[in-house]
Amino acid sequence: MIHIVDDDEAVRDALAFLLASRGIATQGWPSRETFLEAMPVEDCACVILDVRMACLSGP
């Protein structure tokens, strides 16, 4: 599963659509905080982070 962390819903949806077209499962997260609260480590193969989010950015 690839996790997409981006505060822009349109970007999350576009990346999820692109990856789904190749048969790749994704989960979208609107912020780093929500991703970290859920801590989906057991099904996490990759994380795509927005590096320019408000508050806490990807890096």
PDBQT receptor file of N, H, CA, C and O in Angstrom, charges set to zero:
ATOM      1  N   MET A   1       0.848  -1.177   0.000  1.00  0.00    +0.000 N 
ATOM      2  CA  MET A   1       0.000   0.000   0.000  1.00  0.00    +0.000 C 
ATOM      3  C   MET A   1       0.890   1.234   0.000  1.00  0.00    +0.000 C 
ATOM      4  O   MET A   1       1.875   1.314   0.734  1.00  0.00    +0.000 OA
ATOM      5  N   ILE A   2       0.517   2.200  -0.846  1.00  0.00    +0.000 N 
ATOM      6  H   ILE A   2      -0.283   2.135  -1.442  1.00  0.00    +0.000 HD
ATOM      7  CA  ILE A   2       1.216   3.482  -0.882  1.00  0.00    +0.000 C 
ATOM      8  C   ILE A   2       0.328   4.515  -0.187  1.00  0.00    +0.000 C 
ATOM      9  O   ILE A   2      -0.855   4.644  -0.501  1.00  0.00    +0.000 OA
ATOM     10  N   HIS A   3       0.910   5.238   0.750  1.00  0.00    +0.000 N 
ATOM     11  H   HIS A   3       1.872   5.133   1.005  1.00  0.00    +0.000 HD
ATOM     12  CA  HIS A   3       0.191   6.279   1.483  1.00  0.00    +0.000 C 
ATOM     13  C   HIS A   3       0.557   7.633   0.894  1.00  0.00    +0.000 C 
ATOM     14  O   HIS A   3       1.732   7.948   0.709  1.00  0.00    +0.000 OA
ATOM     15  N   ILE A   4      -0.472   8.433   0.602  1.00  0.00    +0.000 N 
ATOM     16  H   ILE A   4      -1.427   8.177   0.752  1.00  0.00    +0.000 HD
ATOM     17  CA  ILE A   4      -0.287   9.749   0.003  1.00  0.00    +0.000 C 
ATOM     18  C   ILE A   4      -0.672  10.794   1.042  1.00  0.00    +0.000 C 
ATOM     19  O   ILE A   4      -1.829  10.872   1.456  1.00  0.00    +0.000 OA
ATOM     20  N   VAL A   5       0.308  11.599   1.463  1.00  0.00    +0.000 N 
ATOM     21  H   VAL A   5       1.248  11.535   1.127  1.00  0.00    +0.000 HD
ATOM     22  CA  VAL A   5       0.074  12.632   2.468  1.00  0.00    +0.000 C 
ATOM     23  C   VAL A   5       0.200  13.985   1.789  1.00  0.00    +0.000 C 
ATOM     24  O   VAL A   5       1.297  14.422   1.441  1.00  0.00    +0.000 OA
ATOM     25  N   ASP A   6      -0.946  14.646   1.604  1.00  0.00    +0.000 N 
ATOM     26  H   ASP A   6      -1.837  14.291   1.887  1.00  0.00    +0.000 HD
ATOM     27  CA  ASP A   6      -0.967  15.942   0.919  1.00  0.00    +0.000 C 
ATOM     28  C   ASP A   6      -2.196  16.706   1.385  1.00  0.00    +0.000 C 
ATOM     29  O   ASP A   6      -3.277  16.130   1.511  1.00  0.00    +0.000 OA
ATOM     30  N   ASP A   7      -2.037  18.001   1.643  1.00  0.00    +0.000 N 
ATOM     31  H   ASP A   7      -1.159  18.469   1.540  1.00  0.00    +0.000 HD
ATOM     32  CA  ASP A   7      -3.173  18.799   2.106  1.00  0.00    +0.000 C 
ATOM     33  C   ASP A   7      -4.110  19.215   0.975  1.00  0.00    +0.000 C 
ATOM     34  O   ASP A   7      -5.185  19.757   1.231  1.00  0.00    +0.000 OA
ATOM     35  N   ASP A   8      -3.716  18.971  -0.254  1.00  0.00    +0.000 N 
ATOM     36  H   ASP A   8      -2.842  18.531  -0.462  1.00  0.00    +0.000 HD
ATOM     37  CA  ASP A   8      -4.549  19.298  -1.410  1.00  0.00    +0.000 C 
ATOM     38  C   ASP A   8      -5.295  18.036  -1.861  1.00  0.00    +0.000 C 
ATOM     39  O   ASP A   8      -4.690  17.094  -2.373  1.00  0.00    +0.000 OA
ATOM     40  N   GLU A   9      -6.609  18.035  -1.665  1.00  0.00    +0.000 N 
ATOM     41  H   GLU A   9      -7.101  18.800  -1.249  1.00  0.00    +0.000 HD
ATOM     42  CA  GLU A   9      -7.411  16.858  -1.989  1.00  0.00    +0.000 C 
ATOM     43  C   GLU A   9      -7.308  16.474  -3.466  1.00  0.00    +0.000 C 
ATOM     44  O   GLU A   9      -7.286  15.290  -3.802  1.00  0.00    +0.000 OA
ATOM     45  N   ALA A  10      -7.244  17.475  -4.345  1.00  0.00    +0.000 N 
ATOM     46  H   ALA A  10      -7.262  18.437  -4.072  1.00  0.00    +0.000 HD
ATOM     47  CA  ALA A  10      -7.160  17.199  -5.777  1.00  0.00    +0.000 C 
ATOM     48  C   ALA A  10      -5.858  16.457  -6.117  1.00  0.00    +0.000 C 
ATOM     49  O   ALA A  10      -5.854  15.564  -6.965  1.00  0.00    +0.000 OA
ATOM     50  N   VAL A  11      -4.780  16.822  -5.467  1.00  0.00    +0.000 N 
ATOM     51  H   VAL A  11      -4.783  17.548  -4.779  1.00  0.00    +0.000 HD
ATOM     52  CA  VAL A  11      -3.497  16.149  -5.699  1.00  0.00    +0.000 C 
ATOM     53  C   VAL A  11      -3.564  14.718  -5.182  1.00  0.00    +0.000 C 
ATOM     54  O   VAL A  11      -3.128  13.791  -5.865  1.00  0.00    +0.000 OA
ATOM     55  N   ARG A  12      -4.112  14.530  -3.968  1.00  0.00    +0.000 N 
ATOM     56  H   ARG A  12      -4.466  15.283  -3.413  1.00  0.00    +0.000 HD
ATOM     57  CA  ARG A  12      -4.264  13.173  -3.426  1.00  0.00    +0.000 C 
ATOM     58  C   ARG A  12      -5.083  12.307  -4.362  1.00  0.00    +0.000 C 
ATOM     59  O   ARG A  12      -4.708  11.171  -4.653  1.00  0.00    +0.000 OA
ATOM     60  N   ASP A  13      -6.212  12.847  -4.839  1.00  0.00    +0.000 N 
ATOM     61  H   ASP A  13      -6.517  13.770  -4.602  1.00  0.00    +0.000 HD
ATOM     62  CA  ASP A  13      -7.089  12.084  -5.725  1.00  0.00    +0.000 C 
ATOM     63  C   ASP A  13      -6.405  11.751  -7.049  1.00  0.00    +0.000 C 
ATOM     64  O   ASP A  13      -6.541  10.637  -7.556  1.00  0.00    +0.000 OA
ATOM     65  N   ALA A  14      -5.670  12.714  -7.611  1.00  0.00    +0.000 N 
ATOM     66  H   ALA A  14      -5.559  13.619  -7.199  1.00  0.00    +0.000 HD
ATOM     67  CA  ALA A  14      -4.994  12.496  -8.890  1.00  0.00    +0.000 C 
ATOM     68  C   ALA A  14      -3.912  11.418  -8.760  1.00  0.00    +0.000 C 
ATOM     69  O   ALA A  14      -3.795  10.541  -9.616  1.00  0.00    +0.000 OA
ATOM     70  N   LEU A  15      -3.135  11.489  -7.695  1.00  0.00    +0.000 N 
ATOM     71  H   LEU A  15      -3.230  12.201  -6.999  1.00  0.00    +0.000 HD
ATOM     72  CA  LEU A  15      -2.103  10.467  -7.486  1.00  0.00    +0.000 C 
ATOM     73  C   LEU A  15      -2.726   9.095  -7.244  1.00  0.00    +0.000 C 
ATOM     74  O   LEU A  15      -2.240   8.089  -7.759  1.00  0.00    +0.000 OA
ATOM     75  N   ALA A  16      -3.804   9.057  -6.458  1.00  0.00    +0.000 N 
ATOM     76  H   ALA A  16      -4.199   9.875  -6.039  1.00  0.00    +0.000 HD
ATOM     77  CA  ALA A  16      -4.486   7.786  -6.196  1.00  0.00    +0.000 C 
ATOM     78  C   ALA A  16      -5.041   7.200  -7.494  1.00  0.00    +0.000 C 
ATOM     79  O   ALA A  16      -4.943   5.994  -7.722  1.00  0.00    +0.000 OA
ATOM     80  N   PHE A  17      -5.619   8.042  -8.339  1.00  0.00    +0.000 N 
ATOM     81  H   PHE A  17      -5.698   9.021  -8.153  1.00  0.00    +0.000 HD
ATOM     82  CA  PHE A  17      -6.156   7.583  -9.620  1.00  0.00    +0.000 C 
ATOM     83  C   PHE A  17      -5.043   7.036 -10.514  1.00  0.00    +0.000 C 
ATOM     84  O   PHE A  17      -5.190   5.980 -11.129  1.00  0.00    +0.000 OA
ATOM     85  N   LEU A  18      -3.940   7.763 -10.577  1.00  0.00    +0.000 N 
ATOM     86  H   LEU A  18      -3.821   8.621 -10.078  1.00  0.00    +0.000 HD
ATOM     87  CA  LEU A  18      -2.809   7.326 -11.398  1.00  0.00    +0.000 C 
ATOM     88  C   LEU A  18      -2.276   5.975 -10.923  1.00  0.00    +0.000 C 
ATOM     89  O   LEU A  18      -2.049   5.075 -11.732  1.00  0.00    +0.000 OA
ATOM     90  N   LEU A  19      -2.079   5.837  -9.634  1.00  0.00    +0.000 N 
ATOM     91  H   LEU A  19      -2.264   6.568  -8.977  1.00  0.00    +0.000 HD
ATOM     92  CA  LEU A  19      -1.548   4.588  -9.102  1.00  0.00    +0.000 C 
ATOM     93  C   LEU A  19      -2.556   3.450  -9.239  1.00  0.00    +0.000 C 
ATOM     94  O   LEU A  19      -2.172   2.316  -9.525  1.00  0.00    +0.000 OA
ATOM     95  N   ALA A  20      -3.840   3.742  -9.038  1.00  0.00    +0.000 N 
ATOM     96  H   ALA A  20      -4.152   4.663  -8.805  1.00  0.00    +0.000 HD
ATOM     97  CA  ALA A  20      -4.877   2.712  -9.194  1.00  0.00    +0.000 C 
ATOM     98  C   ALA A  20      -4.928   2.205 -10.632  1.00  0.00    +0.000 C 
ATOM     99  O   ALA A  20      -5.221   1.033 -10.867  1.00  0.00    +0.000 OA
ATOM    100  N   SER A  21      -4.642   3.084 -11.598  1.00  0.00    +0.000 N 
ATOM    101  H   SER A  21      -4.403   4.037 -11.407  1.00  0.00    +0.000 HD
ATOM    102  CA  SER A  21      -4.649   2.662 -13.001  1.00  0.00    +0.000 C 
ATOM    103  C   SER A  21      -3.565   1.630 -13.282  1.00  0.00    +0.000 C 
ATOM    104  O   SER A  21      -3.616   0.930 -14.293  1.00  0.00    +0.000 OA
ATOM    105  N   ARG A  22      -2.577   1.536 -12.381  1.00  0.00    +0.000 N 
ATOM    106  H   ARG A  22      -2.536   2.105 -11.560  1.00  0.00    +0.000 HD
ATOM    107  CA  ARG A  22      -1.512   0.540 -12.506  1.00  0.00    +0.000 C 
ATOM    108  C   ARG A  22      -1.707  -0.600 -11.508  1.00  0.00    +0.000 C 
ATOM    109  O   ARG A  22      -0.824  -1.441 -11.337  1.00  0.00    +0.000 OA
ATOM    110  N   GLY A  23      -2.884  -0.626 -10.842  1.00  0.00    +0.000 N 
ATOM    111  H   GLY A  23      -3.602   0.057 -10.981  1.00  0.00    +0.000 HD
ATOM    112  CA  GLY A  23      -3.193  -1.707  -9.918  1.00  0.00    +0.000 C 
ATOM    113  C   GLY A  23      -2.538  -1.578  -8.547  1.00  0.00    +0.000 C 
ATOM    114  O   GLY A  23      -2.371  -2.569  -7.836  1.00  0.00    +0.000 OA
ATOM    115  N   ILE A  24      -2.173  -0.369  -8.185  1.00  0.00    +0.000 N 
ATOM    116  H   ILE A  24      -2.309   0.436  -8.762  1.00  0.00    +0.000 HD
ATOM    117  CA  ILE A  24      -1.494  -0.139  -6.907  1.00  0.00    +0.000 C 
ATOM    118  C   ILE A  24      -2.477   0.444  -5.893  1.00  0.00    +0.000 C 
ATOM    119  O   ILE A  24      -3.133   1.450  -6.165  1.00  0.00    +0.000 OA
ATOM    120  N   ALA A  25      -2.577  -0.187  -4.731  1.00  0.00    +0.000 N 
ATOM    121  H   ALA A  25      -2.044  -1.004  -4.510  1.00  0.00    +0.000 HD
ATOM    122  CA  ALA A  25      -3.479   0.278  -3.673  1.00  0.00    +0.000 C 
ATOM    123  C   ALA A  25      -2.896   1.509  -2.983  1.00  0.00    +0.000 C 
ATOM    124  O   ALA A  25      -1.693   1.581  -2.733  1.00  0.00    +0.000 OA
ATOM    125  N   THR A  26      -3.770   2.481  -2.676  1.00  0.00    +0.000 N 
ATOM    126  H   THR A  26      -4.747   2.422  -2.879  1.00  0.00    +0.000 HD
ATOM    127  CA  THR A  26      -3.340   3.704  -2.005  1.00  0.00    +0.000 C 
ATOM    128  C   THR A  26      -4.296   4.059  -0.869  1.00  0.00    +0.000 C 
ATOM    129  O   THR A  26      -5.427   3.578  -0.799  1.00  0.00    +0.000 OA
ATOM    130  N   GLN A  27      -3.801   4.911   0.008  1.00  0.00    +0.000 N 
ATOM    131  H   GLN A  27      -2.882   5.301  -0.048  1.00  0.00    +0.000 HD
ATOM    132  CA  GLN A  27      -4.612   5.507   1.071  1.00  0.00    +0.000 C 
ATOM    133  C   GLN A  27      -4.190   6.959   1.155  1.00  0.00    +0.000 C 
ATOM    134  O   GLN A  27      -2.997   7.252   1.228  1.00  0.00    +0.000 OA
ATOM    135  N   GLY A  28      -5.149   7.874   1.144  1.00  0.00    +0.000 N 
ATOM    136  H   GLY A  28      -6.119   7.636   1.085  1.00  0.00    +0.000 HD
ATOM    137  CA  GLY A  28      -4.842   9.296   1.211  1.00  0.00    +0.000 C 
ATOM    138  C   GLY A  28      -5.004   9.850   2.610  1.00  0.00    +0.000 C 
ATOM    139  O   GLY A  28      -5.862   9.406   3.373  1.00  0.00    +0.000 OA
ATOM    140  N   TRP A  29      -4.168  10.828   2.942  1.00  0.00    +0.000 N 
ATOM    141  H   TRP A  29      -3.471  11.189   2.322  1.00  0.00    +0.000 HD
ATOM    142  CA  TRP A  29      -4.176  11.481   4.246  1.00  0.00    +0.000 C 
ATOM    143  C   TRP A  29      -4.068  12.987   4.029  1.00  0.00    +0.000 C 
ATOM    144  O   TRP A  29      -3.216  13.434   3.261  1.00  0.00    +0.000 OA
ATOM    145  N   PRO A  30      -4.924  13.787   4.698  1.00  0.00    +0.000 N 
ATOM    146  CA  PRO A  30      -4.904  15.235   4.489  1.00  0.00    +0.000 C 
ATOM    147  C   PRO A  30      -3.789  15.977   5.221  1.00  0.00    +0.000 C 
ATOM    148  O   PRO A  30      -3.541  17.150   4.941  1.00  0.00    +0.000 OA
ATOM    149  N   SER A  31      -3.108  15.301   6.163  1.00  0.00    +0.000 N 
ATOM    150  H   SER A  31      -3.310  14.348   6.390  1.00  0.00    +0.000 HD
ATOM    151  CA  SER A  31      -2.028  15.963   6.902  1.00  0.00    +0.000 C 
ATOM    152  C   SER A  31      -1.085  14.925   7.482  1.00  0.00    +0.000 C 
ATOM    153  O   SER A  31      -1.415  13.745   7.600  1.00  0.00    +0.000 OA
ATOM    154  N   ARG A  32       0.086  15.397   7.836  1.00  0.00    +0.000 N 
ATOM    155  H   ARG A  32       0.354  16.356   7.740  1.00  0.00    +0.000 HD
ATOM    156  CA  ARG A  32       1.053  14.513   8.463  1.00  0.00    +0.000 C 
ATOM    157  C   ARG A  32       0.536  14.023   9.817  1.00  0.00    +0.000 C 
ATOM    158  O   ARG A  32       0.781  12.885  10.218  1.00  0.00    +0.000 OA
ATOM    159  N   GLU A  33      -0.183  14.907  10.511  1.00  0.00    +0.000 N 
ATOM    160  H   GLU A  33      -0.383  15.832  10.186  1.00  0.00    +0.000 HD
ATOM    161  CA  GLU A  33      -0.712  14.540  11.822  1.00  0.00    +0.000 C 
ATOM    162  C   GLU A  33      -1.684  13.363  11.740  1.00  0.00    +0.000 C 
ATOM    163  O   GLU A  33      -1.602  12.432  12.541  1.00  0.00    +0.000 OA
ATOM    164  N   THR A  34      -2.608  13.405  10.767  1.00  0.00    +0.000 N 
ATOM    165  H   THR A  34      -2.675  14.162  10.117  1.00  0.00    +0.000 HD
ATOM    166  CA  THR A  34      -3.580  12.306  10.656  1.00  0.00    +0.000 C 
ATOM    167  C   THR A  34      -2.891  11.000  10.261  1.00  0.00    +0.000 C 
ATOM    168  O   THR A  34      -3.279   9.926  10.720  1.00  0.00    +0.000 OA
ATOM    169  N   PHE A  35      -1.878  11.096   9.417  1.00  0.00    +0.000 N 
ATOM    170  H   PHE A  35      -1.563  11.969   9.044  1.00  0.00    +0.000 HD
ATOM    171  CA  PHE A  35      -1.126   9.901   9.041  1.00  0.00    +0.000 C 
ATOM    172  C   PHE A  35      -0.405   9.322  10.255  1.00  0.00    +0.000 C 
ATOM    173  O   PHE A  35      -0.462   8.115  10.492  1.00  0.00    +0.000 OA
ATOM    174  N   LEU A  36       0.272  10.173  11.025  1.00  0.00    +0.000 N 
ATOM    175  H   LEU A  36       0.318  11.154  10.833  1.00  0.00    +0.000 HD
ATOM    176  CA  LEU A  36       1.023   9.697  12.181  1.00  0.00    +0.000 C 
ATOM    177  C   LEU A  36       0.111   9.163  13.281  1.00  0.00    +0.000 C 
ATOM    178  O   LEU A  36       0.479   8.220  13.982  1.00  0.00    +0.000 OA
ATOM    179  N   GLU A  37      -1.079   9.756  13.444  1.00  0.00    +0.000 N 
ATOM    180  H   GLU A  37      -1.378  10.522  12.875  1.00  0.00    +0.000 HD
ATOM    181  CA  GLU A  37      -2.033   9.258  14.443  1.00  0.00    +0.000 C 
ATOM    182  C   GLU A  37      -2.484   7.838  14.103  1.00  0.00    +0.000 C 
ATOM    183  O   GLU A  37      -2.641   7.004  14.995  1.00  0.00    +0.000 OA
ATOM    184  N   ALA A  38      -2.690   7.568  12.835  1.00  0.00    +0.000 N 
ATOM    185  H   ALA A  38      -2.563   8.245  12.110  1.00  0.00    +0.000 HD
ATOM    186  CA  ALA A  38      -3.149   6.245  12.406  1.00  0.00    +0.000 C 
ATOM    187  C   ALA A  38      -1.999   5.230  12.415  1.00  0.00    +0.000 C 
ATOM    188  O   ALA A  38      -2.217   4.048  12.678  1.00  0.00    +0.000 OA
ATOM    189  N   MET A  39      -0.784   5.690  12.130  1.00  0.00    +0.000 N 
ATOM    190  H   MET A  39      -0.607   6.651  11.916  1.00  0.00    +0.000 HD
ATOM    191  CA  MET A  39       0.411   4.844  12.073  1.00  0.00    +0.000 C 
ATOM    192  C   MET A  39       0.162   3.514  11.368  1.00  0.00    +0.000 C 
ATOM    193  O   MET A  39       0.264   2.458  11.993  1.00  0.00    +0.000 OA
ATOM    194  N   PRO A  40      -0.158   3.550  10.088  1.00  0.00    +0.000 N 
ATOM    195  CA  PRO A  40      -0.453   2.318   9.337  1.00  0.00    +0.000 C 
ATOM    196  C   PRO A  40       0.811   1.583   8.896  1.00  0.00    +0.000 C 
ATOM    197  O   PRO A  40       0.973   1.294   7.710  1.00  0.00    +0.000 OA
ATOM    198  N   VAL A  41       1.691   1.283   9.817  1.00  0.00    +0.000 N 
ATOM    199  H   VAL A  41       1.560   1.518  10.780  1.00  0.00    +0.000 HD
ATOM    200  CA  VAL A  41       2.984   0.694   9.451  1.00  0.00    +0.000 C 
ATOM    201  C   VAL A  41       2.887  -0.734   8.936  1.00  0.00    +0.000 C 
ATOM    202  O   VAL A  41       3.733  -1.154   8.146  1.00  0.00    +0.000 OA
ATOM    203  N   GLU A  42       1.882  -1.490   9.360  1.00  0.00    +0.000 N 
ATOM    204  H   GLU A  42       1.196  -1.149  10.002  1.00  0.00    +0.000 HD
ATOM    205  CA  GLU A  42       1.815  -2.887   8.946  1.00  0.00    +0.000 C 
ATOM    206  C   GLU A  42       1.491  -3.059   7.463  1.00  0.00    +0.000 C 
ATOM    207  O   GLU A  42       1.807  -4.098   6.883  1.00  0.00    +0.000 OA
ATOM    208  N   ASP A  43       0.870  -2.063   6.843  1.00  0.00    +0.000 N 
ATOM    209  H   ASP A  43       0.613  -1.219   7.314  1.00  0.00    +0.000 HD
ATOM    210  CA  ASP A  43       0.553  -2.181   5.419  1.00  0.00    +0.000 C 
ATOM    211  C   ASP A  43       1.188  -1.053   4.609  1.00  0.00    +0.000 C 
ATOM    212  O   ASP A  43       0.658  -0.648   3.574  1.00  0.00    +0.000 OA
ATOM    213  N   CYS A  44       2.303  -0.560   5.078  1.00  0.00    +0.000 N 
ATOM    214  H   CYS A  44       2.733  -0.889   5.919  1.00  0.00    +0.000 HD
ATOM    215  CA  CYS A  44       2.933   0.587   4.438  1.00  0.00    +0.000 C 
ATOM    216  C   CYS A  44       4.159   0.154   3.641  1.00  0.00    +0.000 C 
ATOM    217  O   CYS A  44       5.160  -0.289   4.205  1.00  0.00    +0.000 OA
ATOM    218  N   ALA A  45       4.065   0.290   2.325  1.00  0.00    +0.000 N 
ATOM    219  H   ALA A  45       3.252   0.649   1.866  1.00  0.00    +0.000 HD
ATOM    220  CA  ALA A  45       5.200  -0.023   1.466  1.00  0.00    +0.000 C 
ATOM    221  C   ALA A  45       5.943   1.248   1.062  1.00  0.00    +0.000 C 
ATOM    222  O   ALA A  45       7.150   1.229   0.820  1.00  0.00    +0.000 OA
ATOM    223  N   CYS A  46       5.193   2.359   0.993  1.00  0.00    +0.000 N 
ATOM    224  H   CYS A  46       4.212   2.375   1.189  1.00  0.00    +0.000 HD
ATOM    225  CA  CYS A  46       5.773   3.609   0.516  1.00  0.00    +0.000 C 
ATOM    226  C   CYS A  46       4.902   4.771   0.994  1.00  0.00    +0.000 C 
ATOM    227  O   CYS A  46       3.690   4.625   1.152  1.00  0.00    +0.000 OA
ATOM    228  N   VAL A  47       5.529   5.918   1.221  1.00  0.00    +0.000 N 
ATOM    229  H   VAL A  47       6.513   6.036   1.092  1.00  0.00    +0.000 HD
ATOM    230  CA  VAL A  47       4.805   7.131   1.604  1.00  0.00    +0.000 C 
ATOM    231  C   VAL A  47       5.215   8.236   0.647  1.00  0.00    +0.000 C 
ATOM    232  O   VAL A  47       6.403   8.498   0.462  1.00  0.00    +0.000 OA
ATOM    233  N   ILE A  48       4.220   8.888   0.033  1.00  0.00    +0.000 N 
ATOM    234  H   ILE A  48       3.254   8.675   0.183  1.00  0.00    +0.000 HD
ATOM    235  CA  ILE A  48       4.463  10.053  -0.806  1.00  0.00    +0.000 C 
ATOM    236  C   ILE A  48       4.062  11.265   0.014  1.00  0.00    +0.000 C 
ATOM    237  O   ILE A  48       2.900  11.401   0.396  1.00  0.00    +0.000 OA
ATOM    238  N   LEU A  49       5.030  12.162   0.293  1.00  0.00    +0.000 N 
ATOM    239  H   LEU A  49       5.974  12.052  -0.017  1.00  0.00    +0.000 HD
ATOM    240  CA  LEU A  49       4.788  13.313   1.151  1.00  0.00    +0.000 C 
ATOM    241  C   LEU A  49       4.838  14.620   0.383  1.00  0.00    +0.000 C 
ATOM    242  O   LEU A  49       5.708  14.825  -0.463  1.00  0.00    +0.000 OA
ATOM    243  N   ASP A  50       3.907  15.492   0.682  1.00  0.00    +0.000 N 
ATOM    244  H   ASP A  50       3.199  15.325   1.369  1.00  0.00    +0.000 HD
ATOM    245  CA  ASP A  50       3.936  16.863   0.184  1.00  0.00    +0.000 C 
ATOM    246  C   ASP A  50       4.986  17.604   1.002  1.00  0.00    +0.000 C 
ATOM    247  O   ASP A  50       4.914  17.602   2.231  1.00  0.00    +0.000 OA
ATOM    248  N   VAL A  51       5.949  18.229   0.359  1.00  0.00    +0.000 N 
ATOM    249  H   VAL A  51       6.008  18.230  -0.639  1.00  0.00    +0.000 HD
ATOM    250  CA  VAL A  51       7.013  18.918   1.100  1.00  0.00    +0.000 C 
ATOM    251  C   VAL A  51       6.670  20.364   1.430  1.00  0.00    +0.000 C 
ATOM    252  O   VAL A  51       7.464  21.050   2.073  1.00  0.00    +0.000 OA
ATOM    253  N   ARG A  52       5.502  20.844   1.003  1.00  0.00    +0.000 N 
ATOM    254  H   ARG A  52       4.857  20.287   0.480  1.00  0.00    +0.000 HD
ATOM    255  CA  ARG A  52       5.136  22.231   1.257  1.00  0.00    +0.000 C 
ATOM    256  C   ARG A  52       3.727  22.322   1.839  1.00  0.00    +0.000 C 
ATOM    257  O   ARG A  52       2.864  22.994   1.273  1.00  0.00    +0.000 OA
ATOM    258  N   MET A  53       3.493  21.655   2.959  1.00  0.00    +0.000 N 
ATOM    259  H   MET A  53       4.194  21.109   3.419  1.00  0.00    +0.000 HD
ATOM    260  CA  MET A  53       2.204  21.735   3.636  1.00  0.00    +0.000 C 
ATOM    261  C   MET A  53       2.275  22.772   4.745  1.00  0.00    +0.000 C 
ATOM    262  O   MET A  53       3.349  23.091   5.254  1.00  0.00    +0.000 OA
ATOM    263  N   ALA A  54       1.103  23.293   5.109  1.00  0.00    +0.000 N 
ATOM    264  H   ALA A  54       0.230  23.034   4.696  1.00  0.00    +0.000 HD
ATOM    265  CA  ALA A  54       1.034  24.214   6.243  1.00  0.00    +0.000 C 
ATOM    266  C   ALA A  54       1.359  23.448   7.522  1.00  0.00    +0.000 C 
ATOM    267  O   ALA A  54       1.223  22.225   7.563  1.00  0.00    +0.000 OA
ATOM    268  N   CYS A  55       1.774  24.134   8.532  1.00  0.00    +0.000 N 
ATOM    269  H   CYS A  55       1.884  25.127   8.499  1.00  0.00    +0.000 HD
ATOM    270  CA  CYS A  55       2.147  23.548   9.831  1.00  0.00    +0.000 C 
ATOM    271  C   CYS A  55       3.335  22.615   9.672  1.00  0.00    +0.000 C 
ATOM    272  O   CYS A  55       4.473  23.074   9.577  1.00  0.00    +0.000 OA
ATOM    273  N   LEU A  56       3.090  21.331   9.644  1.00  0.00    +0.000 N 
ATOM    274  H   LEU A  56       2.165  20.959   9.722  1.00  0.00    +0.000 HD
ATOM    275  CA  LEU A  56       4.175  20.350   9.547  1.00  0.00    +0.000 C 
ATOM    276  C   LEU A  56       4.302  19.869   8.114  1.00  0.00    +0.000 C 
ATOM    277  O   LEU A  56       3.392  19.228   7.587  1.00  0.00    +0.000 OA
ATOM    278  N   SER A  57       5.423  20.174   7.482  1.00  0.00    +0.000 N 
ATOM    279  H   SER A  57       6.162  20.695   7.910  1.00  0.00    +0.000 HD
ATOM    280  CA  SER A  57       5.607  19.746   6.093  1.00  0.00    +0.000 C 
ATOM    281  C   SER A  57       6.133  18.318   6.053  1.00  0.00    +0.000 C 
ATOM    282  O   SER A  57       6.467  17.744   7.089  1.00  0.00    +0.000 OA
ATOM    283  N   GLY A  58       6.203  17.756   4.871  1.00  0.00    +0.000 N 
ATOM    284  H   GLY A  58       5.930  18.223   4.030  1.00  0.00    +0.000 HD
ATOM    285  CA  GLY A  58       6.671  16.398   4.690  1.00  0.00    +0.000 C 
ATOM    286  C   GLY A  58       8.025  16.094   5.325  1.00  0.00    +0.000 C 
ATOM    287  O   GLY A  58       8.149  15.132   6.083  1.00  0.00    +0.000 OA
ATOM    288  N   PRO A  59       9.052  16.912   5.020  1.00  0.00    +0.000 N 
ATOM    289  CA  PRO A  59      10.382  16.610   5.617  1.00  0.00    +0.000 C 
ATOM    290  C   PRO A  59      10.353  16.690   7.114  1.00  0.00    +0.000 C 
ATOM    291  O   PRO A  59      11.374  16.467   7.764  1.00  0.00    +0.000 OA
TER     292      PRO A  59
